[in-house]
Amino acid sequence: MDFSLAQLQAFVLTYETGSFKDAAIQSGKRSQAVAKLVSSLEDNCDVLLFIRHVRRLEATDEAKKLYKLAKRVLSDSNQISTMLKSFEEELPSSFTLAVDNLLISNEVTKCYKAILDEIPTIDLEILTGNTEQIAGWVETGEADMGLRASPFNSQDDLISVSAFNFKTITIASPETIRSGSIISQSELTRLTQIVAKFVFHYGLEIGHIISDSIITSNDLHNTLEMVEAGMGWAMVPEFNIRNKLKEQSLIEFSIEGSVPVVWNAEVVYQSDDKLTLAGDIFIQKIQTIEQI
């Protein structure tokens, strides 16, 4: 028993299209060549795969059983070819990206999906954590690259590249503050404020902390849960809570005399020597986001 990938491909296309002619069109071969490949597969394996009628082909029970396995073999063959090509081109075999949980969004997901689109053989790992963790993972080599909210006065030795800007808004539960309200700073000082831990870590208290009573949080999801529960108000990225604003489980309000605060996201990595094609693809894609 002997068969080739070309014979299996001819068989699969013929099975899917129902004719040698249509299979030939898809494969870019002559219909006689496709018919010959299928016939040689039948002869070599001593099995009838198609009953030839005058104007159509009828797949046999043997063909129906063979089809799924043959399809899988061709898929595996394509993956092997792609992997061998990646070895030849010295493409990176793995890439670990650390993403600040403040920045998780569809727009960011599309940027690291682009790595898989360009290098389908790569082992991609995504770590998510708070802003301070991102630099630590990159510094220790646990992550090849990180995306974090910019601390403005970085205390690490990592290379940083500006990614995109994002608007922040002040939010509360509808039971705490009425939607669209303009609240004075003196009023806010009496309400509990839920503050991201990195604000303290990077010395950003001025301009970010107003209230006298503080709850510190290192996770955006937890912050939102506390705000919804009426435990306090918070300043958060607007793009991350659009659905909650639509559902009115959270409301936006304004601080009297204040201007909208825009934060910056940045990509960090150890050195240009360690920057691979995967990292380069991510940087290029993330910089196409102007503001989210």
C-alpha positions as CSV (number, residue, x, y, z in Angstrom):
1,M,0.0,0.0,0.0
2,D,1.5,3.3,-1.1
3,F,0.0,6.8,-1.3
4,S,1.2,10.4,-1.6
5,L,0.0,13.8,-0.3
6,A,-0.8,14.8,-3.9
7,Q,-3.2,11.8,-4.1
8,L,-4.8,12.6,-0.8
9,Q,-5.3,16.3,-1.9
10,A,-6.9,15.2,-5.2
11,F,-9.2,12.9,-3.3
12,V,-10.2,15.5,-0.7
13,L,-10.9,18.1,-3.3
14,T,-12.9,15.7,-5.4
15,Y,-14.9,14.5,-2.4
16,E,-15.7,18.2,-1.4
17,T,-16.6,19.4,-4.9
18,G,-18.2,16.3,-6.2
19,S,-16.3,16.3,-9.5
20,F,-12.8,16.0,-11.0
21,K,-13.4,19.3,-13.0
22,D,-14.2,21.4,-9.9
23,A,-11.4,19.8,-7.9
24,A,-9.0,20.7,-10.8
25,I,-10.1,24.3,-10.8
26,Q,-9.4,24.6,-7.0
27,S,-6.0,22.9,-7.3
28,G,-4.9,24.6,-10.5
29,K,-4.5,21.2,-12.3
30,R,-6.1,19.7,-15.3
31,S,-9.2,17.5,-14.6
32,Q,-7.4,14.5,-16.2
33,A,-4.5,14.9,-13.8
34,V,-6.8,15.0,-10.8
35,A,-8.8,11.9,-12.0
36,K,-5.5,10.1,-12.6
37,L,-4.3,10.9,-9.0
38,V,-7.5,9.6,-7.5
39,S,-7.5,6.5,-9.7
40,S,-3.9,5.7,-8.7
41,L,-4.8,6.1,-5.0
42,E,-7.6,3.6,-5.6
43,D,-5.3,1.2,-7.4
44,N,-2.5,1.5,-4.9
45,C,-4.8,0.9,-2.0
46,D,-7.2,-1.6,-3.7
47,V,-10.3,0.4,-2.8
48,L,-13.1,2.1,-4.8
49,L,-13.6,5.7,-3.6
50,F,-16.0,7.0,-6.2
51,I,-18.6,5.3,-8.4
52,R,-18.3,7.0,-11.8
53,H,-21.7,8.0,-13.3
54,V,-22.1,9.7,-16.6
55,R,-22.5,13.2,-15.1
56,R,-21.6,12.8,-11.5
57,L,-19.4,11.1,-9.0
58,E,-20.8,9.1,-6.0
59,A,-18.6,8.8,-3.0
60,T,-18.5,5.2,-1.6
61,D,-18.7,4.3,2.1
62,E,-15.0,3.8,2.1
63,A,-14.5,7.4,0.8
64,K,-16.7,8.8,3.5
65,K,-14.6,7.0,6.2
66,L,-11.3,8.1,4.5
67,Y,-12.2,11.7,4.0
68,K,-12.0,12.9,7.7
69,L,-8.6,11.2,8.2
70,A,-7.2,12.4,4.9
71,K,-8.3,16.0,5.7
72,R,-6.5,15.8,9.0
73,V,-3.4,14.4,7.4
74,L,-3.3,17.3,4.9
75,S,-3.9,19.8,7.7
76,D,-1.0,18.3,9.7
77,S,1.2,18.4,6.6
78,N,0.5,22.1,6.1
79,Q,1.4,22.8,9.8
80,I,4.6,20.8,9.4
81,S,5.5,22.8,6.3
82,T,4.8,26.1,8.1
83,M,6.9,25.1,11.1
84,L,9.8,24.0,8.9
85,K,9.6,27.3,7.1
86,S,9.7,29.1,10.4
87,F,12.8,27.2,11.3
88,E,14.4,28.1,8.0
89,E,13.6,31.8,8.5
90,E,14.7,31.7,12.2
91,L,11.3,33.0,13.4
92,P,10.8,33.2,17.2
93,S,9.3,30.0,18.7
94,S,7.7,31.6,21.7
95,F,6.7,35.1,23.0
96,T,5.3,36.1,26.4
97,L,3.5,39.4,26.7
98,A,2.5,40.9,30.0
99,V,-0.6,43.2,29.8
100,D,-1.7,45.7,32.5
101,N,-5.2,44.8,33.6
102,L,-6.1,48.5,33.2
103,L,-5.5,48.1,29.5
104,I,-7.3,44.9,28.6
105,S,-9.6,45.6,25.6
106,N,-10.6,44.4,22.2
107,E,-8.2,46.8,20.6
108,V,-5.2,45.5,22.5
109,T,-6.2,41.9,21.9
110,K,-6.2,42.5,18.2
111,C,-2.6,43.7,18.5
112,Y,-1.2,40.5,20.0
113,K,-3.5,38.4,17.7
114,A,-1.5,40.0,14.9
115,I,1.6,38.1,16.1
116,L,-0.2,34.8,15.6
117,D,-1.5,35.9,12.2
118,E,2.1,36.7,11.1
119,I,3.8,33.8,12.9
120,P,1.2,31.0,13.3
121,T,3.8,28.5,14.7
122,I,4.7,30.7,17.7
123,D,3.8,29.7,21.3
124,L,2.0,32.8,22.6
125,E,1.5,33.4,26.3
126,I,-0.4,36.4,27.8
127,L,0.1,37.3,31.4
128,T,-2.2,39.9,33.0
129,G,-1.5,41.8,36.2
130,N,-1.4,45.1,37.9
131,T,0.7,48.0,36.6
132,E,3.6,47.4,39.0
133,Q,3.8,43.7,38.2
134,I,4.4,44.3,34.4
135,A,7.9,45.8,34.8
136,G,8.8,43.0,37.3
137,W,7.9,40.3,34.9
138,V,9.9,41.9,32.1
139,E,12.9,42.6,34.3
140,T,13.1,39.0,35.4
141,G,12.6,37.6,31.9
142,E,9.3,36.0,32.8
143,A,7.8,38.1,30.0
144,D,9.5,39.2,26.8
145,M,7.5,42.4,26.7
146,G,5.0,44.4,28.7
147,L,2.2,46.8,28.1
148,R,1.4,49.0,31.0
149,A,-0.1,52.3,32.0
150,S,2.8,54.8,32.0
151,P,4.0,55.7,35.5
152,F,5.5,59.0,33.9
153,N,8.5,58.8,36.3
154,S,9.7,55.3,35.6
155,Q,12.0,53.8,38.3
156,D,13.2,50.8,36.2
157,D,15.9,50.4,33.5
158,L,13.6,49.1,30.8
159,I,13.3,50.5,27.4
160,S,9.9,52.2,27.0
161,V,8.0,53.0,23.8
162,S,4.9,55.1,23.8
163,A,1.8,53.1,22.7
164,F,-1.4,55.1,22.9
165,N,-3.4,57.6,25.0
166,F,-6.6,56.8,26.9
167,K,-9.1,59.0,28.6
168,T,-10.0,58.5,32.3
169,I,-13.3,59.4,33.8
170,T,-14.7,59.6,37.4
171,I,-17.4,57.0,38.2
172,A,-19.6,56.0,41.1
173,S,-22.7,53.9,41.7
174,P,-26.0,55.5,40.7
175,E,-27.1,55.2,44.4
176,T,-24.1,57.2,45.5
177,I,-24.0,60.1,42.9
178,R,-26.5,61.1,40.3
179,S,-25.4,60.5,36.7
180,G,-24.0,63.6,35.0
181,S,-23.6,65.5,38.3
182,I,-20.9,68.1,38.8
183,I,-19.4,67.6,42.3
184,S,-17.1,70.0,44.0
185,Q,-13.8,68.8,45.4
186,S,-14.9,69.7,48.9
187,E,-17.9,67.4,48.5
188,L,-15.6,64.6,47.2
189,T,-13.3,64.8,50.1
190,R,-16.1,63.5,52.3
191,L,-16.7,60.4,50.0
192,T,-14.4,57.4,50.0
193,Q,-12.2,57.2,46.9
194,I,-10.9,53.9,45.5
195,V,-7.4,54.4,44.2
196,A,-5.2,52.2,42.0
197,K,-2.2,51.0,43.9
198,F,0.3,52.2,41.3
199,V,-0.7,55.8,42.0
200,F,1.1,55.4,45.4
201,H,3.9,53.2,44.0
202,Y,4.9,55.9,41.4
203,G,4.3,58.9,43.6
204,L,1.3,60.2,41.6
205,E,-0.9,61.2,44.6
206,I,-1.1,64.9,43.6
207,G,-3.8,65.2,41.0
208,H,-5.1,61.7,41.5
209,I,-6.2,61.6,45.1
210,I,-8.9,64.0,46.4
211,S,-10.8,62.2,49.2
212,D,-9.8,62.0,52.8
213,S,-10.9,58.3,53.0
214,I,-9.0,55.9,50.7
215,I,-9.4,52.3,49.6
216,T,-6.4,51.0,47.7
217,S,-6.9,48.4,44.9
218,N,-4.4,46.6,42.6
219,D,-7.0,45.2,40.2
220,L,-9.4,47.1,37.9
221,H,-12.1,44.4,38.1
222,N,-12.1,44.6,41.9
223,T,-12.2,48.4,41.8
224,L,-15.3,48.3,39.6
225,E,-17.0,45.7,41.9
226,M,-16.4,48.0,44.9
227,V,-17.7,51.0,43.1
228,E,-20.8,49.1,42.0
229,A,-21.3,48.1,45.6
230,G,-21.4,51.7,46.7
231,M,-18.1,51.6,48.6
232,G,-16.7,54.7,46.9
233,W,-15.9,56.5,43.7
234,A,-12.9,56.0,41.4
235,M,-11.0,57.4,38.4
236,V,-10.7,54.7,35.7
237,P,-10.1,54.3,32.0
238,E,-13.2,55.1,30.1
239,F,-12.8,52.5,27.4
240,N,-12.9,49.6,30.0
241,I,-16.4,50.5,31.4
242,R,-18.5,51.5,28.3
243,N,-20.8,48.6,28.7
244,K,-21.3,49.3,32.4
245,L,-22.2,52.9,31.6
246,K,-24.7,51.7,29.0
247,E,-26.2,49.3,31.5
248,Q,-26.2,52.1,34.1
249,S,-24.7,49.9,36.8
250,L,-22.1,52.7,37.0
251,I,-22.5,56.4,36.3
252,E,-20.0,59.1,35.2
253,F,-19.8,62.4,37.0
254,S,-17.6,65.5,36.7
255,I,-15.4,67.2,39.3
256,E,-16.0,71.0,39.4
257,G,-13.2,73.0,37.8
258,S,-11.2,69.9,36.7
259,V,-10.2,68.9,33.1
260,P,-10.3,65.4,31.7
261,V,-7.2,63.4,32.6
262,V,-5.6,61.5,29.8
263,W,-3.1,58.7,30.6
264,N,-0.6,57.1,28.4
265,A,0.1,53.4,27.8
266,E,3.6,52.2,27.0
267,V,5.4,49.1,25.8
268,V,8.4,48.0,27.9
269,Y,11.2,45.5,27.2
270,Q,14.7,44.7,28.4
271,S,16.9,45.7,25.4
272,D,16.9,46.1,21.6
273,D,19.2,43.1,21.4
274,K,16.3,40.9,22.8
275,L,13.6,42.5,20.6
276,T,12.3,39.7,18.3
277,L,10.0,39.9,15.3
278,A,7.1,39.1,17.6
279,G,7.8,42.1,19.7
280,D,8.3,44.3,16.7
281,I,4.9,43.2,15.3
282,F,3.2,44.0,18.6
283,I,4.8,47.5,18.8
284,Q,3.9,48.3,15.3
285,K,0.2,47.3,15.8
286,I,-0.2,48.9,19.2
287,Q,1.1,52.2,17.9
288,T,-1.7,52.3,15.3
289,I,-4.1,52.9,18.2
290,E,-4.4,56.7,18.5
291,Q,-6.7,56.8,21.5
292,I,-9.2,54.4,23.0
